Amino acid sequence: MLIMAIPIKTREEIRIIREACKRASQIMEALQEKITPGIDTYTLDEFAEKMISKLKAQPAFKGYRGYPKTICTSINQEVVHGIPSKGRILKEGDILSIDLGVKFRGYYGDIAATFAVGKISQEAKKLISTTREALYAGISQAYAGNNLGDISYAIMSCVEERGLSVVRRFVGHGIGRQLHEEPEIPNFGFPGQGPELKAGMVLAIEPMVNAGDYEVEILPDGWTAVTKDGKLSAHFEHTILITNKDPEILTEFNYG
């Protein structure tokens, strides 16, 4: 039987991870203010990279497995890993998911959120609010003594009871000295299953939710994942710390 080695962070490691996450939160909050009809995603990416540099950190994604940009900008039916471009101009009624990673003093922070571009449809509002609620439902189960499956089940239940679907191809993950560490955190599963959660674990929990079916496909650019049925998708992510009490959200910011 495979035994999963989930890193337990030291007090000093947690201190630095908090700093990385604080920077990621600041940048996401600043990006939120720039999301408006008519702006292109290249401009958002350029802004994020400059702000990361100003905060004495480095982009976590740029160059990671060959990814060419600083942030991921996924529009409407794009699930994750959309590549910023001058040709991708936001329009009234779009929804935009931004995924952002920061490296600071050798440790990582990871955050994602989906934003409305101007006035959006009721369907899009429901999708965004459900995905965000699912994230917090998962986080509510992230405490010492629980199992990883408790997080997964809470996310899945929140989504499916609203008639939406969780993406199964992509998962959350541990994070720390590496951007992706053990364990993988599916957004579907059963309570009481998987490894036991322990204080000192740092996890990036990230539900991706589709308005239609959960199936996705990758575009020819090799990165951008889209819904197979062309329906909308949303994505939220927080980096959290497991404690002996309530989970600590390390990437909280003023959303909306």
FITIDO-812282 format. One line per 2 residues: for each residue x, y, z of C-alpha. Coordinates in nm, 2 decimals. Example, Ala and Ser with C-alpha at 12.3 -4.5 7.8 and 13.67 -1.06 7.14 Angstrom:
<atoms>
1.23:-0.45:0.78  1.37:-0.11:0.71
</atoms>
This chain:
<atoms>
0.00:0.00:0.00  0.13:0.35:-0.10
0.18:0.57:0.21  0.15:0.94:0.12
0.42:1.16:0.26  0.24:1.49:0.34
0.49:1.76:0.46  0.43:1.91:0.81
0.56:2.26:0.81  0.78:2.41:1.08
0.69:2.74:1.25  0.95:2.92:1.04
0.83:2.77:0.72  0.47:2.87:0.81
0.59:3.23:0.88  0.74:3.26:0.53
0.44:3.09:0.36  0.22:3.34:0.53
0.43:3.62:0.37  0.41:3.46:0.03
0.03:3.42:0.06  -0.01:3.78:0.19
0.16:3.90:-0.13  -0.06:3.68:-0.35
-0.37:3.82:-0.18  -0.26:4.18:-0.22
-0.20:4.12:-0.59  -0.54:3.95:-0.65
-0.72:4.23:-0.47  -0.54:4.49:-0.69
-0.62:4.29:-1.01  -0.99:4.28:-0.91
-1.00:4.66:-0.94  -0.87:4.64:-1.29
-1.13:4.40:-1.43  -1.35:4.60:-1.66
-1.49:4.57:-2.01  -1.23:4.66:-2.27
-0.92:4.56:-2.08  -0.71:4.28:-2.23
-0.57:3.99:-2.03  -0.21:4.07:-2.13
-0.24:4.40:-1.95  -0.36:4.22:-1.63
-0.07:3.98:-1.66  0.18:4.26:-1.70
0.03:4.44:-1.40  0.06:4.13:-1.18
0.42:4.07:-1.28  0.52:4.42:-1.19
0.35:4.41:-0.86  0.50:4.08:-0.77
0.85:4.23:-0.84  0.76:4.54:-0.63
0.68:4.31:-0.34  1.02:4.14:-0.37
0.87:3.81:-0.48  0.87:3.60:-0.80
0.59:3.47:-1.02  0.53:3.10:-0.94
0.38:3.01:-1.27  0.60:3.18:-1.53
0.83:2.91:-1.67  0.67:2.63:-1.46
0.65:2.33:-1.69  0.69:2.58:-1.97
0.40:2.80:-1.89  0.47:3.14:-2.06
0.29:3.40:-1.84  0.27:3.51:-1.48
-0.10:3.45:-1.42  -0.37:3.23:-1.57
-0.67:3.41:-1.72  -0.96:3.19:-1.81
-1.27:3.34:-1.97  -1.63:3.20:-1.97
-1.60:2.83:-2.08  -1.23:2.82:-2.00
-1.18:2.62:-1.69  -0.81:2.68:-1.60
-0.47:2.77:-1.75  -0.60:3.03:-2.00
-0.30:3.22:-2.13  -0.30:3.60:-2.12
-0.30:3.77:-2.45  -0.34:4.12:-2.61
-0.61:3.97:-2.83  -0.82:3.85:-2.53
-1.03:4.16:-2.45  -1.29:4.13:-2.18
-1.65:4.21:-2.27  -1.95:4.31:-2.07
-2.11:3.99:-1.94  -1.80:3.78:-1.94
-1.67:3.60:-1.63  -1.29:3.58:-1.57
-1.11:3.33:-1.35  -0.76:3.44:-1.24
-0.52:3.19:-1.09  -0.21:3.34:-0.94
0.10:3.20:-0.77  0.38:3.38:-0.58
0.72:3.25:-0.47  0.88:3.43:-0.17
1.20:3.33:-0.01  1.17:2.98:-0.15
0.81:2.92:-0.05  0.48:2.94:-0.24
0.14:3.09:-0.21  -0.15:3.01:-0.45
-0.49:3.18:-0.50  -0.77:3.19:-0.76
-1.10:3.37:-0.80  -1.36:3.42:-1.06
-1.49:3.78:-1.13  -1.78:3.93:-1.31
-1.70:4.16:-1.60  -1.97:4.43:-1.58
-2.33:4.29:-1.55  -2.35:3.91:-1.59
-2.63:3.66:-1.63  -2.82:3.50:-1.34
-2.67:3.16:-1.45  -2.32:3.31:-1.42
-2.40:3.46:-1.08  -2.52:3.13:-0.95
-2.21:2.95:-1.08  -1.97:3.20:-0.92
-2.15:3.21:-0.58  -2.18:2.83:-0.57
-1.81:2.78:-0.65  -1.71:3.02:-0.38
-1.94:2.86:-0.13  -1.80:2.52:-0.22
-1.45:2.64:-0.15  -1.55:2.75:0.20
-1.75:2.43:0.26  -1.43:2.24:0.18
-1.22:2.47:0.41  -1.47:2.41:0.69
-1.37:2.04:0.69  -1.00:2.11:0.69
-0.90:2.05:1.05  -0.68:1.82:1.24
-0.83:1.47:1.29  -1.05:1.49:0.98
-0.97:1.31:0.66  -0.89:1.45:0.32
-1.21:1.30:0.18  -1.41:1.52:0.41
-1.29:1.82:0.22  -1.36:1.66:-0.11
-1.71:1.54:-0.01  -1.81:1.88:0.13
-1.71:2.06:-0.20  -1.89:1.80:-0.42
-2.21:1.81:-0.21  -2.23:2.19:-0.21
-2.20:2.19:-0.59  -2.42:1.90:-0.69
-2.71:1.99:-0.47  -2.73:2.31:-0.68
-2.73:2.11:-1.00  -2.38:2.20:-1.11
-2.07:1.97:-1.16  -1.72:1.96:-1.02
-1.43:1.92:-1.26  -1.26:1.59:-1.20
-0.95:1.63:-1.42  -0.78:1.89:-1.20
-0.73:1.89:-0.82  -0.61:2.09:-0.53
-0.27:2.01:-0.37  -0.03:2.05:-0.09
0.20:2.35:-0.11  0.51:2.49:0.05
0.87:2.46:-0.08  0.72:2.32:-0.40
0.42:2.47:-0.58  0.26:2.13:-0.60
0.32:1.89:-0.30  0.13:1.59:-0.16
-0.15:1.54:-0.12  -0.37:1.58:-0.43
-0.71:1.71:-0.32  -0.99:1.60:-0.55
-1.31:1.81:-0.54  -1.52:1.49:-0.53
-1.51:1.19:-0.30  -1.64:1.03:0.02
-1.61:1.14:0.39  -1.38:0.95:0.62
-1.15:0.85:0.33  -0.79:0.95:0.25
-0.51:1.05:0.48  -0.57:1.21:0.82
-0.52:1.58:0.84  -0.26:1.71:1.09
-0.17:2.05:1.22  0.11:2.20:1.02
-0.01:2.08:0.68  -0.05:2.36:0.42
-0.31:2.29:0.14  -0.43:2.47:-0.17
-0.80:2.39:-0.20  -0.94:2.48:-0.54
-1.28:2.38:-0.66  -1.35:2.42:-1.04
-1.72:2.41:-1.12  -1.90:2.38:-1.45
-2.25:2.50:-1.53  -2.30:2.19:-1.74
-2.11:1.85:-1.75  -1.78:1.81:-1.57
-1.59:1.69:-1.88  -1.31:1.92:-2.01
-1.06:1.92:-2.30  -0.73:2.09:-2.37
-0.70:2.34:-2.65  -0.42:2.32:-2.91
-0.20:2.57:-2.71  -0.14:2.28:-2.47
-0.26:2.47:-2.17  -0.61:2.61:-2.18
-0.87:2.37:-2.05  -1.23:2.43:-2.16
-1.56:2.27:-2.09  -1.65:2.01:-2.35
-2.01:2.13:-2.38  -1.91:2.50:-2.41
-2.09:2.60:-2.08  -1.94:2.84:-1.82
-1.69:2.74:-1.56  -1.57:2.91:-1.24
-1.26:2.86:-1.01  -1.18:2.96:-0.66
-0.87:2.87:-0.45  -0.73:2.95:-0.11
-0.40:2.84:0.05  -0.49:2.72:0.40
-0.30:2.60:0.72  -0.43:2.31:0.92
-0.42:2.39:1.29  -0.54:2.22:1.61
-0.84:2.46:1.60  -1.01:2.62:1.29
-0.82:2.62:0.96  -0.64:2.94:0.89
-0.70:3.09:0.54  -0.36:3.24:0.43
-0.48:3.40:0.11  -0.80:3.58:0.23
-0.88:3.91:0.05  -1.17:4.15:0.01
-1.36:3.99:-0.27  -1.64:4.16:-0.46
</atoms>
